[in-house]
Amino acid sequence: MTTPSPAVPAARENGRLARLWRGRPEDRPWARPALLALLVATALLYLWNLSASGYANSFYSAAVQAGSQSWKAFFFGSLDAANAITVDKPPAALWPMALSVRLFGLGSWQILVPEVLMGVGTVAVLHTAVRRRFSAGAGLIAGSVLALTPVAALMFRFNNPDALLALLMTVAVYCVLRALERDRGAARWLVWAGVAFGAAFLAKTLQAFLILPPLALVYLVCAPGGFGRRLGRLALGGLALLVSAGWWVALVELWPASSRPYVGGSQNNSFLELTFGYNGLGRLNGDEVGSVGGRGRGGPGGMAENLPAGLELPGRPGGGGGWGETGIGRMFNESVGGQISWLLPAALVLLVAGLVVTRRAPRTDTARSAFLVWGGALLTTLAVFSFMAGIFHEYYTVALAPYLAALIGMGAAVLWEERTRWSASAALAVTVAVTAGWAWTLLGRTPDWLPWLRWAVLVAGAVAALGLLFAGRVDRRLGLGVAGLGLAAGLAGPLAYTLATVDSGHQGSIVTAGPAGGGMGGRGPMNGRLYFGFFPGGAQAPGGGLPPGGQMPGNGQAPGNGQMPGGRGQGGGMPGGTPPQGLPRGTVQGLPQGAARGERPGGGMGGLLNGADVGEAAEKALLKDADAYTWVAAAVGAQNAASYQLATEKPVMAIGGFNGSDPSPTLAQFKQYVADGRIHYFIGSGGGMGGGSEISSWVEDTFEKTTVDGTAFYDLTRRK
């Protein structure tokens, strides 16, 4: 028997590393190093200044902390380790973060680094999907566009479920494209696509299914093999989806309600009700029972009926359309445009161009199928976001980013190959000109921020567009130079917005990308009104909510001229990066020293959209005899409760869930918890909704009030 030489394993390992570096045999020498450089650059970009966001959205960070301490809380997505109530989403997006915290301890990086890795993974999958049918250059362009999309840079550094959703949607599209390539092995790829869709459902429920219809239709029409085989394989993929999403839903629905946490966001303790109501049809028609706009904003169970006189909910002044104007222009308006729309006109032009170029291809042509798949995903999601009447936030548009980026990469590659035709070179020129013109408009919305950039983009775009008209009739190197100039002109605006995004911290429930004022439009003038927790234009009231009593001094008006100085702070933080009076200076966008540990400044109360400011005295009070109680405290609203839980790492009950409107616990249940000695403190929050209001009133009438760090604390072990 011959003993292998020690050099053989080393040679094999060196061969693997060489293949990793070189890529496929047909790749050009620069292709794989360029991809690795893109991924490394994306990771470094997204990791930059990451700890400035602290715990980011404390609502989800509290659930992550709970899941790191309790496997039951991990499974259900509970807000606290004692399992009082869950978040208003399934828990899949929480699981990677909770595992990270369980392994490395609680902190900003431990929570947010998994999100960064999802961003790098999404760029890698997108590149692979585009590169497989088109060129390496097309894949690099697509990956670069995705990495530099401002809303992507925001959400791949934030702890909302959207990061995992974007990754899984990209994986699902990749699997469908693989299934479209050939008859053999298609069933396996459709099963994997179904698994990806099912996992995405467990991240953000029905939003995961938005692109199912166009993808299924494209496969049914364009895939190789007989129609019956195609239909059967789609059914197999649907079965995989049902299993991968349904196992968790079935367990939750069958689990005795008495031994599991209340399903947050529902009114009847049912995940199915949450899925098809608050997180489902309610998002489309605006009838989100229990939300800030529930039942047309003013009906029973909605928050509008509980607001003080003179206050209004987010949206247009005067009422109609609680979450802003709907319609085809929504993705381009002052609120959303700077987040996602920089290259959206280009993507639409290139989609049309790609379909025109491939119009005479056979039914099973994979290039045309790719345009139909990515284009169908983009148009479907675009239509839903544009016309949905329910809750809509700017950061939702991260779902569009992979589809848009893929169309940019594929369309540019196809037209470049056809550039000797006047029609193709003209299409390239129009694409660059439209992109530069739209970037000039978007940059004009922040006229005091880098005013030179909009003119540089406009000039560079005009020169590149003119040059691209003749790209097929000049030297290849000159043509590539002109194309590079056009690409630079198209990416300069989103790059600048992305750099502004990663250079500032983002906290709370509503965050936006870009510089101060870059996402502030779309909410109308002040006109003496105060939206719940926010001023119109996006600037937040200190603490993220309403002061005690439910209104600002001066009958609901902001100080001075009724506007916060400087518009919206970067990422929805403090205006212009300056802390309001009473918060320490020398901070990053209003975050004090210690934000790297997720700490929040000062003392005071929180609100619907941001957590409370927890001081040392409050933390000390809650930690005293903490192990003697199931919950060290209870507070109305999840953001309030989350802040105290993150400060102490002890369970805090969130009465009423996120909005304070869920019937959990009932007044009778809360009284029983108090009688059993399971809750130490009740933390006053200036009111509440539904059961939260009843509980607040009962506590105020029954127990002695003390003030700790400017906040009302009620010791539930001491009656009046």
Phi, psi and omega in degrees: 000129182271128178277125180301140177294141177302340181284340184294308177301322180296321179295319178298318180296318178297326178293320178296316180296322179295318178294323177299322182283318185279331184080211181289155179301327181279352180291148172288157185303332184275348192296306183290316175302324179294320177297312180298322178296320178299316182292319178295316179297320178297316179298315180295320179298314183285336178278343183300127174057029187298322185289351179298338180276357180056233178272006177056245176273102185297338177303309180281328179296324177296319177294324176296315178300317179296316180294335177284344181255334184225124178293331176294315176297323177300313183293316185272342186077041183287151177284338180219155184292345175273358170064053175281313185205153180264172167291172183267026176222163170296168192265001189303321181292338180279334188300312179300320180292319180295321177295321178298315180292322178299324182277320191243359180093168184277130178180169183298311182296320181298329179278320191266337180299320175304327177292321177299316180297326175296322178295314178297319178297321179296318177299318181295315180294318179298314177303314181297318181297317181285317181298328186299322181257333182249204186270167175298324177297321178297318178296320179293320178297314180300313180297321180293317179300316179297312183299328184261006174289123187306316183291333175290316177299329177290307191279339174276009172234016185228162189254026171282166182290350189294332180295310178295322178300313180298318178298311184291326176295322177293319176297318180298316179296318177303315180295320178296319178297321176296322179294333180281348186288316182204162184291318182288130178084358182297322182299319181297318181290327177289327175296316178296323175298317177299320178297318179296317178297319180296317177295323178295325175299322179284356173264316185211039174046231195289346176299333179296338185262004182302321186265003179300311183302310180295324180292317179296320180295316180297318179296316183298326184270321193253350184285151175289164180096169180291159183298319180297320178295319179297317180296319180296321179291324175298320178296322179295318176297322177296323177295319178297320177299313183299319181290314185291333176265327191280337184299317181289318180300316181298317180297318181294317182290328181273340181294134178303127184300333183289342183243014175229163178291157175294142180282105182297141181092348178260160177257350182232023177059042183228127177291326178295321176297318177299319184294314186266350180255266184304318181261006184239252183299330179301328179290332181276315186259358178083003183265068182265095182299128178089355179267183179293343178237023186302141177051058178069024175077338186234356184279178179302136181090349176267162184281338187300326183289348183256356182284148174296159180301138177091353179258151181229164179273168180302143177136199182285141176303141177096348174124276198313138177074079188298341183237033174096171180295134173261167179131175187296338181273000186299320183288351182248001186285180186292338181275320188257331190307313182290347180280320192221337197271006182308315184247011180295315175301320179297318180298320180292319177297315182290330174298312178298316181298317180297320179290327177292315181298324184261016187295332183261007180289159177300164182304324186266013181301125186283334178293312178295321178300322179296318177296321180292321181292306181293320179293319177297319178297317180295312185292322179295311179295320179299317181294317181295312180298326184288328188245357180294134184264350182272202182305127177218127176240153183303323185289348175303332187292355174301335178298333180283337191301313180296321181293316179298313182297320179298316180295324177297311181296313182293314183296317178298320181293317181295314181292327178296320178294333182260015191295342178291344175272138180300322182297320180290315180295324177294321178296320176298317180297316179298319180300313181293318181296315179297318180296316180295319179296319179290323176297322177299320178292314181296316180294334177291346178283345173235070190297337181269358181253115181047059184299334180290335189295319183297324179286323177298317178296317182296315181293313180298320178295319179295316179297315180295319179298318178296317180294324182292339175299333183246019186298330181273002185235012178235172177305142184302319181294321176294319177299319178295324177296317178296318179297321177297321177296319178297319178295319179297320178296322180289328185264349184298315180296305178298327177298314180298316177297322180293318178297321176296326181292312184285347181272000182226159178274156181224124180224156176103189184267336180237113182232152178226157179269164172098186182282173177302128181088352184288341178231032190267348185283180172089001179241003171082171181286167183293302180052035176075012182252154174235119176282157189297105178082352184221147166274149172304144186094354171097350180286138185267148167292149179306132182087353176082006182210195181272144174294166178308137182097349172087004179210160176283156174302146180087035176060045174085009180259150176287160179298156173066239185272011178082015180225147175284144183294133172081005181072206183284135175291162182300129179069022179079017180268215182285145185301131174061013180079006182257124179295145175292167181303131179106344176259149184293149176270185182070034183241171176262112179048044175085003178265132181279173171301142185102355179296336178298336177265005179084012183285154177246153188280156163056205177230170179133194186251161178256200182207196182295320191256341178230158181278179179276164175264115188260119179267174183295322181295319179295318179297318180296318180297318182291327183281345179292123181055032185299324184289350179277355185234150173291316176236128179289339179197169171226145180214148179283125179092137186291325182294320176300308182298320184299319183297316179290326178292318180293327180289326185255341187059030175240151183297133174233127183284128176265100181289124177082005178069206187300308184275353187075011186251352178288141181283056181215121351279166171286167179300320180296318179296318181296318178300322179292319176301317180294317179298327180277359179071032185264346180236131183274303185239152164248128182259117182293145182224020175076020177134203182166189180230150172055234181299327178299321179293318179297316181295318178301314181297317180296316180297315182298326181279342191250329190237154181288142180258135170233158180251124180235118181053039177080006182240144180284123176244134176242117177281110186283001174263358183230110178275163176296000000 
